[in-house]
Amino acid sequence: MAIFELHAFTRSAAAPGWEVLRLEGVWRAGSTKRLPYAWLVVDDGRRALRVMPAPAVAHPVADPAGSQWAAVFPLPSDLLATGRLAYALRCGDVVTIDLPRPTAGPPDPSGADAAAAAAAGPGVATAQYNAAEAERQLAELQGRVRNAEARARASERALEASRAALTLAEEARIEREQRDAAAARTPAPASS
């Protein structure tokens, strides 16, 4: 299992109306493994918003020594100003890490590019996420189909076994009736 050691989670002004959340840390695991794509989850209590890093970053890699990982997540300032938000880092279906509230960081002019890309609409990161999510859903559906097919085969085998048992029971009933009928036709021995 992979774990993420958080080193920094900061919030900085970027472009007008936008801020970036910068996440830095180390991924660790018992052996080296490439992890699924990671995203930030921002939950306002009514809905959970999934935010892809911008620009797109490589899949995290976890290893015993710890692999450095950092990402920038652009968000509209008005979203971050609303109520109490909860944050989490999600890495595919492998791990979800609850995050503390981000600390204030210095203005991040480099985040303006990420904010501009996010404001322009779906980009490469979103497309990559959508593709990864579609692959995950396809794999899940294929697993469900395999399970349903296995259950159907088991049901067919059980049905065939039931039919065989009914056939044997019917043959035994017919044989018993024939014996009873033959016994009824045979006269009883006369007593002297």
ZADREN-19389 format. One line per 8 residues: their letters; for each residue x, y, z of N, C-alpha, C. Coordinates in Angstrom, 3 decimals. Example, Ala and Ser with C-alpha at 12.3 -4.5 7.8 and 13.67 -1.06 7.14 Angstrom:
# ZADREN-19389
as> 13.190,-5.690,7.800,12.300,-4.500,7.800,13.200,-3.300,7.800  12.850,-2.250,7.080,13.670,-1.060,7.140,12.900,0.030,7.870 $
//
This chain:
# ZADREN-19389
maifelha> 0.842,-1.172,0.000,0.000,0.000,0.000,0.890,1.239,0.000  0.474,2.232,-0.752,1.225,3.485,-0.843,0.725,4.471,0.209  1.659,5.253,0.738,1.295,6.332,1.661,1.921,7.624,1.149  1.302,8.738,1.499,1.800,10.047,1.092,2.155,10.827,2.344  3.407,11.286,2.404,3.857,12.128,3.516,3.802,13.573,3.041  2.910,14.335,3.614,2.716,15.719,3.215,3.841,16.589,3.759  4.473,17.353,2.876,5.514,18.292,3.292,4.984,19.723,3.304  4.143,20.071,2.320,3.599,21.430,2.271,2.300,21.426,1.483 $
ftrsaaap> 1.349,22.224,1.959,0.084,22.437,1.260,-0.226,23.918,1.407  -0.008,24.686,0.336,-0.130,26.134,0.409,-1.154,26.650,-0.588  -1.641,27.845,-0.278,-2.629,28.536,-1.110,-2.040,29.890,-1.474  -1.990,30.196,-2.775,-1.388,31.445,-3.229,-2.238,32.087,-4.312  -2.226,33.426,-4.328,-2.901,34.152,-5.397,-2.147,33.913,-6.692  -2.888,33.815,-7.797,-2.250,33.583,-9.097,-2.720,34.681,-10.049  -3.623,34.356,-10.944,-4.200,35.333,-11.860,-5.407,35.974,-11.172  -5.887,37.125,-11.663,-7.080,37.734,-11.061,-8.250,36.741,-11.037 $
gwevlrle> -8.832,36.569,-9.847,-9.962,35.655,-9.677,-9.570,34.205,-9.511  -8.260,33.935,-9.472,-7.790,32.559,-9.360,-6.717,32.446,-8.294  -6.676,31.265,-7.691,-5.626,30.925,-6.741,-5.119,29.537,-7.092  -3.936,29.230,-6.592,-3.413,27.879,-6.795,-3.136,27.258,-5.428  -3.447,25.990,-5.341,-3.096,25.199,-4.169,-1.912,24.347,-4.582  -0.797,24.492,-3.871,0.424,23.756,-4.190,0.598,22.662,-3.139  0.778,21.457,-3.619,0.900,20.288,-2.750,2.267,19.657,-2.994  3.004,19.420,-1.919,4.328,18.804,-2.029,4.445,17.719,-0.968 $
gvwragst> 5.096,16.630,-1.352,5.297,15.551,-0.398,6.064,14.406,-1.011  6.007,13.275,-0.322,6.755,12.080,-0.720,5.799,10.892,-0.708  5.860,10.101,-1.784,5.105,8.845,-1.857,6.025,7.710,-1.432  5.545,6.852,-0.526,6.325,5.693,-0.068,5.491,4.416,-0.237  6.212,3.332,-0.477,5.586,2.004,-0.547,6.676,0.972,-0.263  6.271,-0.245,0.034,7.218,-1.316,0.330,8.087,-1.691,-0.858  7.566,-1.486,-2.060,8.335,-1.742,-3.279,7.995,-0.634,-4.272  8.841,-0.441,-5.252,8.618,0.616,-6.224,7.390,0.293,-7.064 $
krlpyawl> 6.468,1.265,-7.143,5.267,1.070,-7.945,4.790,2.399,-8.505  4.307,2.347,-9.735,3.705,3.514,-10.380,2.250,3.566,-9.930  1.831,4.713,-9.441,0.475,4.874,-8.922,-0.440,5.475,-9.985  -1.743,5.356,-9.799,-2.676,5.994,-10.729,-2.543,7.522,-10.663  -3.171,8.178,-11.596,-3.163,9.636,-11.639,-3.765,10.188,-10.347  -3.234,11.302,-9.864,-3.708,11.894,-8.602,-4.439,13.207,-8.871  -5.428,13.505,-8.025,-6.152,14.762,-8.110,-6.519,15.230,-6.716  -6.895,16.489,-6.631,-7.289,17.110,-5.370,-8.810,17.084,-5.286 $
vvddgrra> -9.338,16.745,-4.129,-10.781,16.789,-3.902,-11.048,17.943,-2.937  -11.940,18.844,-3.347,-12.347,19.976,-2.511,-13.834,19.793,-2.233  -14.184,19.640,-0.961,-15.565,19.342,-0.570,-16.110,20.483,0.269  -17.232,21.066,-0.178,-17.845,22.170,0.578,-19.013,21.695,1.438  -19.200,20.388,1.557,-20.284,19.830,2.366,-21.504,19.496,1.533  -21.622,20.099,0.349,-22.741,19.810,-0.543,-22.296,19.012,-1.754  -21.074,19.263,-2.157,-20.539,18.578,-3.331,-19.029,18.472,-3.200  -18.499,17.483,-3.859,-17.046,17.287,-3.883,-16.575,17.591,-5.301 $
lrvmpapa> -15.659,18.523,-5.411,-15.106,18.920,-6.694,-13.754,18.256,-6.877  -13.571,17.579,-8.006,-12.281,16.953,-8.307,-11.485,17.913,-9.185  -10.278,18.239,-8.755,-9.439,19.199,-9.465,-8.167,18.496,-9.922  -7.931,18.548,-11.220,-6.733,17.938,-11.784,-5.570,18.917,-11.670  -4.344,18.420,-11.547,-3.199,19.320,-11.495,-2.995,19.992,-12.856  -2.524,21.216,-12.814,-2.234,21.931,-14.062,-0.911,22.657,-13.881  0.011,22.504,-14.764,-0.083,21.588,-15.902,-0.071,20.147,-15.411  -0.412,19.245,-16.325,-0.467,17.827,-15.955,0.895,17.377,-15.422 $
vahpvadp> 0.860,16.595,-14.379,2.092,16.048,-13.812,2.087,14.540,-14.032  3.261,13.970,-13.960,3.392,12.526,-14.173,2.676,11.760,-13.066  2.345,10.529,-13.381,1.776,9.653,-12.356,2.765,9.592,-11.194  2.270,9.603,-9.969,3.187,9.463,-8.835,3.845,8.084,-8.843  5.039,8.046,-8.311,5.756,6.782,-8.130,6.075,6.672,-6.639  5.749,5.544,-6.059,6.048,5.307,-4.641,7.157,4.277,-4.556  8.083,4.493,-3.628,9.146,3.513,-3.416,9.567,3.539,-1.951  10.364,2.564,-1.520,10.738,2.489,-0.103,11.491,3.726,0.392 $
agsqwaav> 12.321,4.332,-0.455,13.104,5.504,-0.042,12.261,6.769,-0.030  11.155,6.763,-0.730,10.296,7.946,-0.814,10.584,8.714,-2.086  9.559,8.916,-2.873,9.694,9.606,-4.152,9.015,10.979,-4.046  9.782,12.055,-4.320,9.253,13.413,-4.250,8.143,13.591,-5.283  7.106,14.330,-4.890,5.997,14.608,-5.797,5.440,15.970,-5.445  5.119,16.755,-6.463,4.527,18.067,-6.253,3.534,18.333,-7.374  2.487,19.094,-7.056,1.484,19.449,-8.057,0.849,20.779,-7.683  0.354,21.465,-8.701,-0.333,22.751,-8.528,-1.762,22.574,-9.024 $
fplpsdll> -2.721,23.017,-8.214,-4.135,22.868,-8.538,-4.786,24.254,-8.593  -5.205,24.726,-9.776,-5.842,26.039,-9.883,-7.316,25.964,-9.506  -7.756,26.961,-8.733,-9.163,27.031,-8.323,-9.631,28.482,-8.353  -10.912,28.713,-8.661,-11.438,30.072,-8.598,-11.399,30.585,-7.157  -11.026,31.843,-7.009,-10.923,32.443,-5.669,-12.258,32.400,-4.930  -13.367,32.622,-5.657,-14.668,32.638,-4.981,-15.034,31.279,-4.397  -14.590,30.191,-5.012,-14.846,28.858,-4.449,-14.097,28.698,-3.130  -12.852,29.155,-3.109,-12.041,29.015,-1.899,-12.517,29.936,-0.781 $
atgrlaya> -13.285,30.958,-1.129,-13.770,31.904,-0.122,-15.063,31.435,0.540  -15.684,30.383,0.021,-16.972,29.943,0.551,-16.808,28.968,1.696  -17.405,29.290,2.809,-17.538,28.380,3.943,-16.317,27.555,4.297  -16.597,26.503,5.007,-15.535,25.594,5.433,-15.383,24.517,4.374  -14.177,24.374,3.912,-13.878,23.378,2.883,-13.034,22.260,3.480  -13.235,21.067,2.968,-12.403,19.924,3.335,-11.600,19.551,2.096  -10.363,19.143,2.311,-9.465,18.814,1.208,-8.947,17.385,1.362  -8.752,16.739,0.219,-8.166,15.390,0.217,-7.392,15.211,-1.074 $
lrcgdvvt> -6.378,14.373,-1.016,-5.635,13.980,-2.206,-6.097,12.570,-2.542  -6.528,12.383,-3.766,-7.023,11.076,-4.206,-6.096,10.561,-5.295  -5.694,9.325,-5.168,-4.808,8.703,-6.149,-5.499,7.445,-6.665  -6.250,7.589,-7.759,-7.011,6.465,-8.306,-7.889,5.858,-7.229  -7.976,4.546,-7.224,-8.697,3.839,-6.165,-7.725,3.305,-5.125  -6.463,3.731,-5.228,-5.416,3.193,-4.364,-5.444,3.828,-2.987  -5.519,5.158,-2.934,-5.399,5.830,-1.638,-6.095,7.185,-1.673  -6.673,7.549,-0.547,-7.223,8.888,-0.336,-6.619,9.411,0.955 $
idlprpta> -6.060,10.607,0.890,-5.412,11.208,2.059,-6.137,12.496,2.404  -6.657,12.583,3.624,-7.247,13.831,4.088,-6.128,14.842,4.273  -6.390,16.075,3.860,-5.386,17.126,3.951,-5.845,18.205,4.921  -4.904,18.884,5.558,-5.288,20.017,6.410,-5.665,21.200,5.521  -6.154,22.266,6.141,-6.406,23.485,5.373,-5.064,24.003,4.868  -5.031,24.523,3.640,-3.754,25.014,3.122,-3.300,26.260,3.875  -1.991,26.394,4.015,-1.435,27.589,4.640,-1.236,28.648,3.562  -1.178,29.897,3.984,-0.982,30.991,3.033,0.442,30.943,2.493 $
gppdpsga> 0.549,31.055,1.201,1.852,31.087,0.552,2.037,32.419,-0.153  3.227,32.687,-0.656,3.457,33.937,-1.370,2.709,33.929,-2.699  2.435,35.100,-3.278,1.795,35.132,-4.597,2.585,34.264,-5.572  1.887,33.595,-6.441,2.517,32.641,-7.346,2.253,33.036,-8.798  3.114,33.899,-9.353,2.889,34.295,-10.739,2.989,33.121,-11.703  3.749,32.085,-11.353,3.839,30.923,-12.246,2.510,30.167,-12.278  1.696,30.349,-11.225,0.386,29.712,-11.196,-0.604,30.368,-12.127  -0.271,31.543,-12.650,-1.176,32.238,-13.562,-1.409,31.416,-14.824 $
daaaaaaa> -0.361,30.748,-15.309,-0.529,29.907,-16.495,-1.490,28.757,-16.209  -1.342,28.146,-15.042,-2.239,27.053,-14.670,-3.659,27.565,-14.525  -3.816,28.747,-13.905,-5.141,29.325,-13.730,-5.756,29.676,-15.080  -4.957,30.234,-15.984,-5.468,30.583,-17.305,-5.912,29.337,-18.058  -5.130,28.274,-17.947,-5.500,27.019,-18.618,-6.797,26.471,-18.032  -6.948,26.550,-16.716,-8.170,26.057,-16.074,-9.362,26.907,-16.475  -9.164,28.233,-16.560,-10.257,29.134,-16.920,-10.684,28.923,-18.371  -9.746,28.523,-19.228,-10.049,28.334,-20.645,-10.929,27.113,-20.883 $
gpgvataq> -11.018,26.232,-19.936,-11.862,25.048,-20.096,-11.047,23.786,-19.972  -11.672,22.660,-20.324,-10.984,21.382,-20.175,-9.679,21.375,-20.962  -8.666,20.882,-20.319,-7.362,20.823,-20.959,-6.824,19.411,-20.967  -5.531,19.319,-21.142,-4.869,18.018,-21.227,-5.053,17.237,-19.937  -4.901,17.925,-18.792,-5.029,17.212,-17.513,-6.430,16.627,-17.363  -7.443,17.414,-17.730,-8.816,16.930,-17.635,-9.035,15.764,-18.586  -8.501,15.888,-19.806,-8.643,14.800,-20.769,-7.945,13.541,-20.269  -6.762,13.700,-19.667,-6.051,12.545,-19.133,-6.840,11.922,-17.994 $
ynaaeaer> -7.392,12.770,-17.133,-8.188,12.247,-16.034,-9.410,11.504,-16.574  -10.095,12.154,-17.543,-11.292,11.522,-18.104,-10.953,10.180,-18.734  -9.822,10.100,-19.436,-9.409,8.837,-20.045,-9.108,7.794,-18.973  -8.392,8.207,-17.922,-8.070,7.270,-16.836,-9.342,6.813,-16.125  -10.268,7.738,-15.920,-11.532,7.400,-15.255,-12.347,6.452,-16.125  -12.367,6.704,-17.447,-13.086,5.817,-18.361,-12.467,4.422,-18.357  -11.131,4.345,-18.335,-10.459,3.046,-18.271,-10.805,2.322,-16.980  -10.829,3.064,-15.862,-11.156,2.453,-14.579,-12.588,1.919,-14.603 $
qlaelqgr> -13.523,2.747,-15.134,-14.917,2.324,-15.189,-15.092,1.124,-16.116  -14.359,1.118,-17.245,-14.429,-0.015,-18.166,-13.933,-1.283,-17.472  -12.797,-1.178,-16.775,-12.262,-2.346,-16.068,-13.248,-2.835,-15.006  -13.890,-1.897,-14.301,-14.880,-2.273,-13.288,-16.069,-2.976,-13.935  -16.558,-2.437,-15.049,-17.684,-3.056,-15.746,-17.312,-4.428,-16.294  -16.091,-4.548,-16.830,-15.658,-5.852,-17.322,-15.598,-6.865,-16.184  -15.155,-6.427,-15.017,-15.148,-7.306,-13.848,-16.556,-7.719,-13.455  -17.486,-6.767,-13.497,-18.881,-7.090,-13.169,-19.462,-8.080,-14.182 $
vrnaeara> -19.135,-7.880,-15.468,-19.626,-8.799,-16.499,-19.065,-10.201,-16.251  -17.760,-10.279,-15.957,-17.161,-11.600,-15.676,-17.841,-12.256,-14.481  -18.103,-11.472,-13.423,-18.788,-12.029,-12.246,-20.197,-12.486,-12.594  -20.918,-11.686,-13.389,-22.281,-12.056,-13.779,-22.268,-13.316,-14.637  -21.299,-13.406,-15.552,-21.195,-14.613,-16.381,-20.888,-15.829,-15.523  -20.004,-15.684,-14.547,-19.675,-16.812,-13.658,-20.903,-17.232,-12.855  -21.664,-16.248,-12.361,-22.896,-16.570,-11.615,-23.913,-17.260,-12.528  -24.006,-16.803,-13.781,-24.937,-17.420,-14.728,-24.535,-18.865,-15.001 $
raserale> -23.219,-19.106,-15.192,-22.756,-20.484,-15.414,-23.065,-21.350,-14.194  -22.846,-20.817,-12.994,-23.139,-21.577,-11.777,-24.638,-21.864,-11.683  -25.471,-20.895,-12.041,-26.927,-21.104,-12.021,-27.335,-22.169,-13.030  -26.714,-22.139,-14.223,-27.017,-23.155,-15.239,-26.638,-24.546,-14.739  -25.470,-24.649,-14.083,-25.054,-25.952,-13.543,-26.034,-26.414,-12.459  -26.463,-25.495,-11.614,-27.417,-25.856,-10.553,-28.751,-26.270,-11.164  -29.171,-25.573,-12.222,-30.427,-25.923,-12.890,-30.328,-27.308,-13.515  -29.213,-27.604,-14.177,-29.009,-28.926,-14.769,-29.001,-30.007,-13.689 $
asraaltl> -28.363,-29.730,-12.560,-28.347,-30.703,-11.455,-29.762,-30.920,-10.925  -30.540,-29.853,-10.818,-31.929,-29.983,-10.358,-32.747,-30.798,-11.346  -32.562,-30.533,-12.633,-33.289,-31.300,-13.653,-32.910,-32.783,-13.582  -31.631,-33.057,-13.412,-31.186,-34.460,-13.315,-31.806,-35.124,-12.087  -31.849,-34.384,-10.964,-32.445,-34.946,-9.743,-33.935,-35.197,-9.947  -34.627,-34.272,-10.626,-36.061,-34.474,-10.901,-36.282,-35.670,-11.820  -35.421,-35.817,-12.820,-35.541,-36.959,-13.730,-35.364,-38.268,-12.967  -34.346,-38.333,-12.102,-34.133,-39.540,-11.301,-35.315,-39.802,-10.370 $
aeearier> -35.834,-38.762,-9.757,-36.986,-38.921,-8.858,-38.204,-39.415,-9.636  -38.416,-38.869,-10.864,-39.552,-39.291,-11.685,-39.391,-40.755,-12.114  -38.170,-41.140,-12.504,-37.924,-42.536,-12.890,-38.151,-43.464,-11.700  -37.715,-43.046,-10.519,-37.918,-43.873,-9.317,-39.407,-43.991,-9.012  -40.185,-42.918,-9.179,-41.627,-42.961,-8.931,-42.311,-43.918,-9.900  -41.944,-43.817,-11.189,-42.556,-44.694,-12.196,-42.211,-46.152,-11.900  -40.963,-46.413,-11.547,-40.540,-47.780,-11.221,-41.308,-48.306,-10.011  -41.495,-47.472,-8.989,-42.228,-47.875,-7.786,-43.697,-48.163,-8.134 $
eqrdaaaa> -44.302,-47.295,-8.975,-45.697,-47.532,-9.367,-45.835,-48.833,-10.153  -44.867,-49.114,-11.027,-44.907,-50.351,-11.804,-44.782,-51.571,-10.886  -43.899,-51.492,-9.875,-43.768,-52.600,-8.919,-45.050,-52.775,-8.135  -45.641,-51.658,-7.691,-46.886,-51.750,-6.928,-48.010,-52.335,-7.787  -48.073,-51.941,-9.065,-49.119,-52.464,-9.963,-48.916,-53.958,-10.206  -47.652,-54.351,-10.375,-47.374,-55.794,-10.602,-47.702,-56.584,-9.358  -47.413,-56.020,-8.206,-47.715,-56.724,-6.965,-49.213,-56.841,-6.785  -49.980,-55.869,-7.232,-51.431,-55.921,-7.082,-52.027,-56.944,-8.020 $
rtpapass> -51.419,-57.204,-9.177,-51.934,-58.204,-10.127,-51.600,-59.621,-9.742  -50.575,-59.782,-8.958,-50.174,-61.130,-8.566,-51.090,-61.587,-7.448  -51.763,-62.792,-7.667,-52.667,-63.251,-6.600,-51.889,-63.689,-5.357  -52.505,-63.471,-4.246,-51.898,-63.867,-2.992,-51.923,-65.382,-2.895  -50.925,-66.031,-2.326,-50.930,-67.496,-2.197,-52.111,-67.952,-1.315  -52.701,-69.058,-1.748,-53.863,-69.600,-1.021,-53.390,-70.264,0.263  -54.164,-70.063,1.297,-53.792,-70.694,2.558,-54.497,-72.034,2.689  -53.858,-73.011,3.262,-54.435,-74.333,3.392,-55.001,-74.585,4.729 $
//
